[in-house]
Every structure is written in structure tokens, then in C-alpha cells.
Amino acid sequence: MTPPTAGHLGFAKTYDRIRKRFYWPGMYRNVVRYVMHCRECQRRKCVPQRPPGRLVPIPPAIAPFHRIGIDLLGRFPKSAHGNKWIIVCTDYSTRYAITKALPTAEVVEIAKFLLEEIVLRHGAPRVIITDRGAVFRSRLVSSLVDLCNIDHRFTTAYHPQTNGLTERFNKTLADMLSMYVDVEQKKLG
């Protein structure tokens, strides 16, 4: 059984997990106090802030896996399985996320993930949003995207907010992983 604080997801999710199994008078106040005084959360998490300037919303996706965002998270210290990277795909319609640990961030790994985990399982999306990383602009990925008739859109340089849904999931995932890494940052706890 995982502890109710697993992942350090903040008050709402922690409270929801606890109240499904327990009750005691003053539980709400106790959970608020506990979460607000969590050392790991205070060290790692910052107060969410709105980005400055006017936001232009992305129109809603028509159906699940109509529009997806893909990004690479890493480079991490090598895991026991030899992985150093995590590829993240988020669906803009359902906010469903697919992640996979990768040994390298090479073009072949990215194309294989896109084909096997996205196209063959969920169908070809109409739109993919990625950053301008060399792996996403490669000939292999471009050919795969063209063959599947996918509109590949790149984020503006130095503006990761364009793929905000995926970037936000990356932050949540990194926060959760950091809570399980030992102090020397060598292995998962």
C-alpha cells in the first residue's frame, strides 16, 4: 500500500486519498497543516504564478488524441534499467498522459515511441506539438509524421508555454520523481 502522501501532490489530492479510507474530527485542518509543513514540498515546489502578458488560448481538441503534445524530460542519472530520459505525450482533449523511460534521446527512440505507443494504439493524431529539438525536426520523425498525415507544429523558440499542458505535466512528474530519489540523487528510494 502506498502512503497517502505518495507523490506529494498537494492538499486536495492528499485529503481526497485520506478521506476515502479514514475519518477523525478535525481531519481537514490536520491535513492542511501536514501538507503545508511538508519539508520536501517546501524545498521543491514553488507557488504557481500566471505568466505575464496576454494568453491566446489553443482551441479545444475535437476528440481524444486529435491534438497531442510531446516532450523529452531529462537527462537523468542512469537508472538500474539503463534509462536516462523520459518521453512524455499528453492528449489535449482528455489530459491523458503517456510516459516511457528511454535509454537515449536518439531519433530512432522518438520515432519508435511515436509509432508504437501513439499511432498504433490510439490512431494518428491530427496535430502534434513539440519543441524545436533536433530529434523532433529530424528526417525520420518528419517522414513518419508526413506518412501519417499529421500536422506537426513547433513551439516558439524559448517559449515552452506554447506546449503548456505537456510542460505542466513534466513539472508534476519531475516533482513526484524527486520525492523518491535519495539524497545523493543516485537512485530511486
C-alpha positions as CSV (number, residue, x, y, z in Angstrom):
1,M,0.0,0.0,0.0
2,T,1.4,3.4,-0.9
3,P,1.2,6.1,1.7
4,P,-1.4,8.9,1.3
5,T,1.3,11.4,0.7
6,A,2.9,9.4,-2.2
7,G,3.9,11.8,-4.9
8,H,3.4,14.9,-2.7
9,L,0.5,16.1,-4.9
10,G,-0.7,18.8,-2.6
11,F,-3.6,19.3,-0.2
12,A,-6.7,18.4,-2.4
13,K,-5.4,15.0,-3.6
14,T,-3.8,14.1,-0.3
15,Y,-7.1,14.9,1.5
16,D,-9.1,13.0,-1.0
17,R,-6.9,9.9,-0.6
18,I,-7.1,10.0,3.2
19,R,-10.9,10.7,3.4
20,K,-11.6,7.7,1.2
21,R,-10.2,5.4,4.0
22,F,-10.3,7.3,7.3
23,Y,-12.2,10.0,9.3
24,W,-11.5,11.8,12.5
25,P,-12.7,15.1,13.9
26,G,-10.5,18.0,12.6
27,M,-9.2,15.8,9.8
28,Y,-9.4,18.7,7.3
29,R,-7.3,21.0,9.4
30,N,-4.8,18.3,10.2
31,V,-4.3,17.5,6.5
32,V,-3.9,21.2,5.7
33,R,-1.3,21.7,8.4
34,Y,0.5,18.5,7.5
35,V,0.8,19.4,3.8
36,M,1.8,23.0,4.5
37,H,4.7,21.8,6.7
38,C,6.0,19.1,4.4
39,R,9.7,19.7,4.1
40,E,10.1,18.1,0.6
41,C,7.3,20.1,-0.8
42,Q,8.6,23.4,0.6
43,R,12.0,22.7,-0.8
44,R,10.9,21.5,-4.3
45,K,7.7,23.2,-5.2
46,C,7.2,26.9,-5.9
47,V,4.0,28.9,-5.7
48,P,2.2,28.7,-9.1
49,Q,2.2,32.1,-10.9
50,R,0.4,33.2,-14.0
51,P,2.7,34.0,-16.9
52,P,2.8,37.8,-17.7
53,G,1.2,39.1,-20.9
54,R,-1.9,38.2,-22.8
55,L,-2.6,34.5,-23.3
56,V,-4.0,33.2,-26.5
57,P,-6.0,30.0,-25.9
58,I,-5.5,26.9,-28.0
59,P,-8.9,25.9,-29.4
60,P,-10.3,22.8,-27.8
61,A,-9.4,19.4,-29.4
62,I,-12.2,17.8,-31.3
63,A,-11.7,14.2,-30.0
64,P,-9.3,12.2,-27.9
65,F,-5.8,12.1,-29.5
66,H,-6.8,14.7,-32.0
67,R,-4.1,17.0,-30.7
68,I,-1.2,15.8,-28.6
69,G,2.0,17.4,-27.1
70,I,5.3,15.5,-26.9
71,D,8.4,16.5,-25.0
72,L,11.5,14.9,-23.6
73,L,12.4,15.1,-19.9
74,G,15.9,14.5,-18.8
75,R,18.8,13.8,-18.9
76,F,18.7,11.9,-15.6
77,P,21.3,9.7,-13.9
78,K,21.3,6.2,-15.5
79,S,18.6,4.0,-13.9
80,A,19.0,0.4,-13.0
81,H,17.5,-0.5,-16.4
82,G,19.9,1.8,-18.2
83,N,17.4,4.7,-18.9
84,K,18.3,8.3,-18.8
85,W,15.3,10.1,-20.4
86,I,11.6,10.1,-20.2
87,I,9.4,10.9,-23.2
88,V,6.0,12.4,-22.4
89,C,2.9,12.6,-24.5
90,T,-0.2,14.4,-23.3
91,D,-3.6,14.4,-25.0
92,Y,-5.1,17.9,-25.2
93,S,-8.7,16.6,-25.1
94,T,-8.6,14.2,-22.1
95,R,-5.3,15.3,-20.5
96,Y,-4.3,11.6,-20.6
97,A,-0.5,11.3,-20.4
98,I,1.7,8.5,-21.7
99,T,5.3,8.3,-20.5
100,K,8.1,6.0,-21.3
101,A,11.6,5.7,-19.9
102,L,14.3,5.7,-22.7
103,P,18.0,4.8,-22.6
104,T,18.8,7.6,-25.2
105,A,17.1,10.6,-26.7
106,E,18.0,9.5,-30.2
107,V,15.8,9.9,-33.2
108,V,15.0,6.2,-33.6
109,E,13.8,6.0,-30.0
110,I,11.5,9.0,-30.5
111,A,10.1,7.7,-33.8
112,K,9.6,4.2,-32.3
113,F,7.6,5.7,-29.3
114,L,5.5,7.8,-31.7
115,L,4.7,4.9,-33.9
116,E,4.2,2.1,-31.3
117,E,2.8,4.0,-28.3
118,I,0.7,6.6,-30.1
119,V,-0.2,5.9,-33.7
120,L,-0.7,2.1,-33.5
121,R,-2.5,2.3,-30.1
122,H,-4.6,5.4,-30.4
123,G,-4.6,6.2,-34.1
124,A,-2.7,9.0,-35.8
125,P,-3.4,12.4,-34.2
126,R,-4.2,15.3,-36.4
127,V,-1.8,17.7,-34.7
128,I,1.4,17.1,-32.7
129,I,3.0,20.0,-30.8
130,T,6.7,19.7,-29.9
131,D,9.6,21.9,-29.2
132,R,12.3,22.7,-31.8
133,G,14.7,20.0,-30.6
134,A,16.8,18.3,-33.2
135,V,15.2,14.9,-32.6
136,F,11.7,16.3,-33.4
137,R,12.9,18.1,-36.5
138,S,14.8,15.0,-37.8
139,R,14.2,13.5,-41.2
140,L,12.9,10.2,-39.7
141,V,10.3,11.9,-37.4
142,S,9.3,14.2,-40.3
143,S,8.8,11.3,-42.6
144,L,6.7,9.4,-40.1
145,V,4.6,12.5,-39.4
146,D,4.1,13.0,-43.2
147,L,3.2,9.3,-43.8
148,C,0.6,9.5,-41.1
149,N,-0.8,12.8,-42.4
150,I,-0.1,14.6,-39.1
151,D,0.2,18.4,-38.8
152,H,3.5,18.9,-36.8
153,R,3.6,22.2,-35.0
154,F,6.7,23.5,-33.3
155,T,6.7,25.8,-30.3
156,T,8.2,29.2,-30.5
157,A,11.9,29.2,-29.6
158,Y,12.5,29.8,-25.8
159,H,8.7,29.7,-25.2
160,P,7.8,26.3,-23.7
161,Q,4.4,27.7,-22.6
162,T,3.2,27.0,-26.2
163,N,3.1,23.3,-25.2
164,G,1.9,24.2,-21.8
165,L,-0.1,21.1,-21.0
166,T,2.9,18.9,-21.6
167,E,5.3,21.2,-19.8
168,R,3.0,21.3,-16.8
169,F,2.8,17.5,-16.7
170,N,6.6,17.4,-16.9
171,K,6.8,19.6,-13.8
172,T,4.4,17.3,-11.9
173,L,6.3,14.2,-13.0
174,A,9.6,15.8,-12.0
175,D,8.2,16.8,-8.6
176,M,7.0,13.3,-8.0
177,L,10.2,11.6,-9.1
178,S,12.3,14.0,-7.0
179,M,10.4,12.9,-3.9
180,Y,11.5,9.3,-4.4
181,V,15.2,9.9,-5.3
182,D,17.7,9.6,-2.4
183,V,19.6,12.5,-1.0
184,E,22.7,11.8,-3.3
185,Q,20.4,11.8,-6.3
186,K,21.7,8.4,-7.3
187,K,18.8,6.1,-7.2
188,L,15.1,5.9,-6.6
189,G,14.2,5.4,-2.9
